[in-house]
């Protein structure tokens, strides 16, 4: 009898739940659903407008950071670089005392980094690569004492070389060596300046000057032998290099 009563109660409960009205979604949830059901500029911009409006009214710092993070990523998805950088900078500068800010900024950078490679061709997408480079510079300026700042810059310099943005790569390498001298890759950043001038820009004299500077400044570095060899072969053809190696 008890089993029958239990089964009856369970059936009644299921019927009640099935007939109960579902909780109505908030306007924000509706716009988020609309975007993911139909991703595009129009639904994305509508969602961005909602996020930006919320940032003007929210009082809780954690909620502001979460909303700014969502706004930044939505700007990225619709290709609005200025909005991405503005919200990224807001997270790092306006909410710098909130521990959550560093994690949010890191997640934004990881999302952009994950997106810069075309899944079909496995090549870097220049527009997305430049956005990551821009975020790296903002991060380093906002958090110059953070140990990950020079590492993010070094990654940005490698990406810059990969897309052929050689002057931008040189600028980043120079900033690493100048502003983060204690960073373990600071010597390599100087070496890479010389290498970029030699291999990518064919500026032999500038490369020579920087290789010599590298050898003088970091005489114990592991790359000194490489720098010396590259210095001796600057401006020479493959045939001349081969002949030089044979004579040694």
Secondary structure by P-SEA (a helix, b strand, c coil): caaaaaaaaaaaaaaaaaacccccccaaaaaaaaaaacccaaaaaaaaaaaaaaaaccccaaaaaaaaaaaaaaaaaaccaaaaaaaaaaaacccccccaaaaaaaaaaaaaaaaccccccccccaaaaaaaaaaaaaaaaacccccaaaaaaaaaaaaaaaacaaaaaaaaaaaaaaccccccaaaaaaaaaaaaacccccaaaaaaaaaaaaaaacccccaaaaaaaaaaaccccaaaaaaaaaac
